[in-house]
């Protein structure tokens, strides 16, 4: 899966939230300072080229919608993150964070509980 730039990911977050949107609707959801219409239009076009977004034409207007789900992108990003920083090992990642001084024991226990639930549901 291709990687998104910060600007592309910001637009994807809006599209995942709205499910489908015209450029003006995307701009409305972005934080201030609002980017120019042409900027958002260009970035959205790049997302179409990368295969993350598609569109439906209404005359000269286009309504965009995500083709790649947020879960699918998150899964791919996390796998790449694990591979790049923790040798592909979830254990190495958890160990790294467990050794950080600001990790709350309740968070670790909650993580373990999530793992147990996940294994039961397989």
HUGIMO-V296322 format. One record per backbone hydrogen bond with DSSP energy under -1.0 kcal/mol. NH is the residue of the N-H (numbers start at 1). CO is the residue of the C=O. If there is no record, write none. Layout:
# HUGIMO-V296322
<<NH & CO> <NH & CO>>
This chain:
# HUGIMO-V296322
<<9 & 5> <10 & 6> <11 & 7> <12 & 8> <13 & 9> <14 & 10> <15 & 11> <16 & 12> <17 & 13> <18 & 14> <19 & 15> <20 & 18> <21 & 64> <26 & 22> <27 & 23> <28 & 24> <29 & 25> <40 & 36> <41 & 37> <42 & 38> <43 & 39> <44 & 40> <45 & 41> <46 & 42> <47 & 43> <48 & 44> <49 & 45> <50 & 46> <51 & 48> <52 & 47> <53 & 47> <54 & 65> <56 & 63> <58 & 61> <61 & 58> <63 & 56> <64 & 21> <65 & 54> <67 & 52> <68 & 52> <73 & 69> <74 & 70> <75 & 71> <76 & 72> <77 & 73> <78 & 74> <79 & 75> <80 & 76> <81 & 77> <82 & 78> <83 & 79> <84 & 80> <85 & 81> <86 & 82> <88 & 82> <89 & 86> <93 & 89> <94 & 90> <95 & 91> <96 & 92> <97 & 93> <98 & 94> <99 & 95> <103 & 100> <108 & 104> <109 & 105> <110 & 106> <111 & 107> <112 & 108> <113 & 109> <114 & 110> <115 & 111> <116 & 112> <117 & 113> <118 & 114> <119 & 115> <120 & 116> <121 & 117>>
